[in-house]
């Protein structure tokens, strides 16, 4: 298990202790599970989407402990709390915005932003998650592709390198920090990188809340808009189901429709002027 997995279940343990100090496996029948949902909503002030994740963690633990023969209560298996959620807004960069970011001349007094931008762009061109680019080692890099085992899902991925991602790797091949740590890129902590990405976006005039995960969204939507098959993108992203990738297809389709509508309106406007 990864460190983040331990952290998630440590949080679950703390919630359970606060909910009911002497809670038992048998307590979590339909009534007990609903009471826990109410506790997360009313006492912990969680949003429905967060409650859904927490219930997923709890059900995972109850399922695991059932298989280990710690209890015989399987009420969790059919329990489905009614939690209305709105789809999370997917933030991504268009090709124009990506090039604006890439070509922007960073001020001399803010050179620390250049490394962050390069790491972010590398993720945009390869689809790597933050955890995977931070752990990218020299042994992972081949002549025209990279081979990684993802931190989050332990999937083995082979990702093609293009001229942009190759140029970024070449830029940092002799970087002292990278040589000392045995990594390919100088990646700061996630919190600091997200903070710097917001600063970079402001400088470039990009009115979007950039985070490290925006890079994967950008990769997927750009590939789809360029005609790359969704099956190929799903495999590159490490998705185990194409349905997970489908959200990007829906976003891309909506964006294309909006662009075509805007184009039609502009053409009609010019036609009116001519008449």
PAKOLDO-307107 format. One record per residue (C-alpha): residue number from 1; residue in three letters; z negated, y, x. Coordinates in Angstrom, 1 decimal. Example, Ala and Ser with C-alpha at 12.3 -4.5 7.8 and 13.67 -1.06 7.14 Angstrom:
PAKOLDO-307107
torza/kevo/up/north/east
1/ALA/-7.8/-4.5/12.3
2/SER/-7.1/-1.1/13.7
end
This chain:
PAKOLDO-307107
torza/kevo/up/north/east
1/UNK/0.0/0.0/0.0
2/UNK/0.7/3.5/1.1
3/UNK/-1.9/6.2/1.6
4/UNK/-0.8/8.0/-1.5
5/UNK/-1.3/4.8/-3.6
6/UNK/-4.9/4.6/-2.4
7/UNK/-5.4/8.3/-3.3
8/UNK/-4.0/7.7/-6.8
9/UNK/-6.3/4.8/-7.6
10/UNK/-9.3/6.6/-6.0
11/UNK/-8.6/9.4/-8.6
12/UNK/-8.4/6.8/-11.4
13/UNK/-11.7/5.4/-10.3
14/UNK/-13.3/8.8/-10.4
15/UNK/-11.9/9.5/-13.9
16/UNK/-13.2/6.2/-15.2
17/UNK/-16.7/6.8/-13.7
18/UNK/-16.8/10.2/-15.3
19/UNK/-15.5/8.8/-18.6
20/UNK/-18.0/6.0/-18.9
21/UNK/-20.3/5.1/-16.0
22/UNK/-20.9/1.5/-17.2
23/UNK/-17.3/0.9/-18.5
24/UNK/-16.3/-2.8/-18.7
25/UNK/-12.9/-4.5/-18.9
26/UNK/-13.8/-5.6/-22.4
27/UNK/-14.3/-2.0/-23.5
28/UNK/-10.6/-1.2/-23.2
29/UNK/-9.4/-2.6/-26.5
30/UNK/-7.2/-0.3/-28.6
31/UNK/-10.2/1.9/-29.5
32/UNK/-11.4/2.2/-25.9
33/UNK/-7.9/3.0/-24.6
34/UNK/-7.5/5.7/-27.2
35/UNK/-10.9/7.1/-26.3
36/UNK/-9.8/7.3/-22.7
37/UNK/-6.7/9.2/-23.7
38/UNK/-8.8/11.7/-25.7
39/UNK/-11.1/12.1/-22.6
40/UNK/-8.2/12.9/-20.3
41/UNK/-6.8/15.4/-22.8
42/UNK/-10.0/17.1/-24.0
43/UNK/-12.4/16.8/-21.1
44/UNK/-9.9/16.8/-18.2
45/UNK/-7.5/19.2/-19.8
46/UNK/-4.4/17.2/-18.7
47/UNK/-1.0/17.6/-20.1
48/UNK/0.6/14.8/-22.0
49/UNK/3.0/14.0/-19.1
50/UNK/0.0/13.7/-16.7
51/UNK/-2.0/11.6/-19.2
52/UNK/1.0/9.3/-19.4
53/UNK/1.0/8.8/-15.7
54/UNK/-2.8/8.2/-15.6
55/UNK/-2.5/5.6/-18.4
56/UNK/0.2/3.9/-16.4
57/UNK/-2.1/3.7/-13.4
58/UNK/-4.9/2.3/-15.6
59/UNK/-2.6/-0.3/-17.2
60/UNK/-1.3/-1.3/-13.8
61/UNK/-4.9/-2.0/-12.7
62/UNK/-5.8/-3.8/-15.9
63/UNK/-2.7/-6.0/-15.5
64/UNK/-3.5/-6.7/-11.9
65/UNK/-7.1/-7.6/-12.6
66/UNK/-6.0/-9.8/-15.5
67/UNK/-3.8/-11.8/-13.2
68/UNK/-6.7/-12.1/-10.8
69/UNK/-8.8/-13.6/-13.7
70/UNK/-11.4/-10.8/-13.8
71/UNK/-11.0/-10.6/-17.6
72/UNK/-9.1/-11.9/-20.6
73/UNK/-8.6/-8.6/-22.4
74/UNK/-4.8/-7.9/-22.8
75/UNK/-5.0/-5.0/-25.3
76/UNK/-3.4/-2.8/-22.6
77/UNK/-0.2/-4.8/-22.8
78/UNK/0.8/-3.5/-26.3
79/UNK/-1.0/-0.1/-26.1
80/UNK/1.4/2.8/-26.4
81/UNK/-0.3/6.2/-26.8
82/UNK/1.6/8.8/-28.8
83/UNK/2.2/11.5/-26.2
84/UNK/4.9/14.0/-26.9
85/UNK/6.5/15.3/-23.7
86/UNK/9.3/17.6/-22.8
87/UNK/11.8/16.5/-20.2
88/UNK/11.0/18.0/-16.7
89/UNK/13.5/20.6/-15.7
90/UNK/15.5/19.4/-12.8
91/UNK/16.1/22.2/-10.2
92/UNK/19.1/21.8/-7.9
93/UNK/21.4/23.9/-5.8
94/UNK/25.1/24.4/-6.5
95/UNK/27.6/24.1/-3.7
96/UNK/27.8/27.9/-3.5
97/UNK/24.1/28.2/-3.3
98/UNK/23.9/25.5/-0.7
99/UNK/26.4/27.3/1.5
100/UNK/24.6/30.6/1.0
101/UNK/21.5/29.0/2.3
102/UNK/23.3/27.3/5.2
103/UNK/25.1/30.4/6.3
104/UNK/22.2/32.9/5.9
105/UNK/21.2/34.7/9.1
106/UNK/17.5/34.3/9.3
107/UNK/15.7/37.4/10.7
108/UNK/14.5/37.1/14.3
109/UNK/10.9/37.7/13.2
110/UNK/11.1/34.7/10.8
111/UNK/12.6/32.0/13.1
112/UNK/10.0/29.5/11.8
113/UNK/12.0/29.4/8.6
114/UNK/15.1/28.0/10.4
115/UNK/13.5/24.6/11.1
116/UNK/12.4/24.4/7.5
117/UNK/15.9/25.3/6.3
118/UNK/17.5/22.7/8.6
119/UNK/15.1/19.9/7.3
120/UNK/15.8/20.9/3.7
121/UNK/19.6/20.9/4.3
122/UNK/19.4/17.5/6.0
123/UNK/17.7/16.1/2.9
124/UNK/20.4/17.8/0.7
125/UNK/23.2/16.0/2.8
126/UNK/21.5/12.6/3.0
127/UNK/19.3/12.3/-0.2
128/UNK/16.2/11.5/1.8
129/UNK/12.8/12.2/0.4
130/UNK/10.3/14.3/2.2
131/UNK/8.2/11.3/3.3
132/UNK/11.3/9.6/4.7
133/UNK/12.7/12.5/6.7
134/UNK/9.3/13.1/8.2
135/UNK/9.2/9.5/9.4
136/UNK/12.8/9.4/10.5
137/UNK/12.9/7.9/14.1
138/UNK/15.6/7.7/16.7
139/UNK/15.9/4.0/16.1
140/UNK/16.9/4.7/12.5
141/UNK/19.9/6.7/13.5
142/UNK/23.2/5.0/14.2
143/UNK/26.5/6.5/15.2
144/UNK/27.7/7.3/11.7
145/UNK/24.8/6.4/9.4
146/UNK/21.0/6.1/9.2
147/UNK/19.1/3.0/8.2
148/UNK/15.6/3.6/6.7
149/UNK/12.9/1.7/4.8
150/UNK/11.7/4.2/2.3
151/UNK/8.0/5.0/2.2
152/UNK/7.7/5.3/-1.5
153/UNK/9.5/2.1/-2.6
154/UNK/9.9/0.1/0.6
155/UNK/13.7/-0.1/-0.1
156/UNK/16.1/-0.6/2.8
157/UNK/18.8/2.0/2.6
158/UNK/21.9/2.7/4.7
159/UNK/23.0/6.3/4.3
160/UNK/26.3/7.7/5.7
161/UNK/26.0/10.8/7.9
162/UNK/28.5/13.7/7.4
163/UNK/29.4/16.5/9.8
164/UNK/26.6/18.7/8.5
165/UNK/23.8/16.1/8.8
166/UNK/25.1/15.1/12.2
167/UNK/25.1/18.7/13.4
168/UNK/21.4/19.1/12.4
169/UNK/20.4/15.9/14.2
170/UNK/22.3/17.1/17.3
171/UNK/20.5/20.4/17.2
172/UNK/17.1/18.9/17.5
173/UNK/17.8/15.9/19.7
174/UNK/16.1/17.6/22.7
175/UNK/13.4/19.4/20.7
176/UNK/10.0/19.0/22.6
177/UNK/8.1/18.4/19.4
178/UNK/10.5/15.7/18.3
179/UNK/10.6/14.0/21.7
180/UNK/6.8/14.0/21.8
181/UNK/6.3/12.6/18.3
182/UNK/9.3/10.2/18.5
183/UNK/10.9/11.6/15.4
184/UNK/14.3/13.2/14.8
185/UNK/13.3/16.4/13.1
186/UNK/10.4/18.9/13.3
187/UNK/9.1/18.5/9.7
188/UNK/6.0/20.5/8.7
189/UNK/3.4/19.4/6.1
190/UNK/4.8/19.2/2.6
191/UNK/2.6/22.1/1.3
192/UNK/3.7/24.4/4.1
193/UNK/7.3/23.4/3.7
194/UNK/7.3/24.2/0.0
195/UNK/5.8/27.6/0.7
196/UNK/8.4/28.4/3.3
197/UNK/11.2/27.2/1.0
198/UNK/10.2/29.8/-1.6
199/UNK/10.3/32.4/1.1
200/UNK/13.8/31.3/2.2
201/UNK/15.0/31.3/-1.4
202/UNK/13.9/34.9/-1.9
203/UNK/15.6/36.0/1.3
204/UNK/18.9/34.3/0.3
205/UNK/18.7/35.7/-3.2
206/UNK/18.4/32.2/-4.8
207/UNK/16.4/32.6/-8.0
208/UNK/15.1/29.1/-8.1
209/UNK/11.8/27.5/-7.3
210/UNK/12.8/25.4/-4.3
211/UNK/10.7/22.4/-3.3
212/UNK/11.4/19.5/-0.9
213/UNK/12.4/17.4/-3.9
214/UNK/15.1/19.9/-4.9
215/UNK/17.1/18.5/-2.0
216/UNK/17.5/15.1/-3.7
217/UNK/18.4/16.7/-7.0
218/UNK/21.0/18.8/-5.2
219/UNK/22.5/15.8/-3.4
220/UNK/22.8/13.8/-6.7
221/UNK/24.3/16.6/-8.8
222/UNK/26.8/17.6/-6.0
223/UNK/28.0/14.1/-5.5
224/UNK/28.5/13.6/-9.2
225/UNK/30.4/16.9/-9.5
226/UNK/32.7/15.8/-6.6
227/UNK/33.5/12.5/-8.4
228/UNK/31.3/10.1/-6.5
229/UNK/30.6/7.1/-8.8
230/UNK/27.1/7.0/-10.3
231/UNK/26.6/3.5/-9.1
232/UNK/27.1/4.6/-5.5
233/UNK/24.7/7.6/-5.9
234/UNK/22.1/5.3/-7.6
235/UNK/22.2/3.0/-4.6
236/UNK/22.0/5.8/-2.1
237/UNK/19.0/7.3/-3.9
238/UNK/17.3/3.9/-3.9
239/UNK/17.1/3.9/-7.7
240/UNK/16.5/0.4/-9.1
241/UNK/18.2/1.2/-12.4
242/UNK/21.2/3.4/-13.1
243/UNK/19.4/4.8/-16.1
244/UNK/17.1/6.7/-13.6
245/UNK/20.2/8.3/-12.1
246/UNK/21.7/9.1/-15.5
247/UNK/19.7/12.3/-15.8
248/UNK/21.9/13.8/-13.1
249/UNK/25.0/12.8/-14.9
250/UNK/23.8/14.5/-18.0
251/UNK/22.9/17.7/-16.0
252/UNK/26.3/17.7/-14.3
253/UNK/28.1/17.2/-17.5
254/UNK/26.2/20.1/-19.1
255/UNK/26.9/22.3/-16.1
256/UNK/30.6/21.6/-16.1
257/UNK/30.8/22.4/-19.9
258/UNK/29.0/25.7/-19.3
259/UNK/31.3/26.6/-16.4
260/UNK/34.4/25.8/-18.6
261/UNK/33.0/27.9/-21.4
262/UNK/32.4/30.8/-19.1
263/UNK/35.9/30.4/-17.7
264/UNK/37.4/30.4/-21.2
265/UNK/35.5/33.5/-22.1
266/UNK/36.7/35.3/-19.0
267/UNK/40.3/34.3/-19.6
268/UNK/40.1/35.5/-23.2
269/UNK/38.6/38.8/-22.1
270/UNK/41.4/39.4/-19.6
271/UNK/44.0/38.5/-22.3
272/UNK/42.5/41.1/-24.7
273/UNK/42.7/43.7/-22.0
274/UNK/46.4/43.0/-21.3
275/UNK/47.2/43.2/-25.0
end
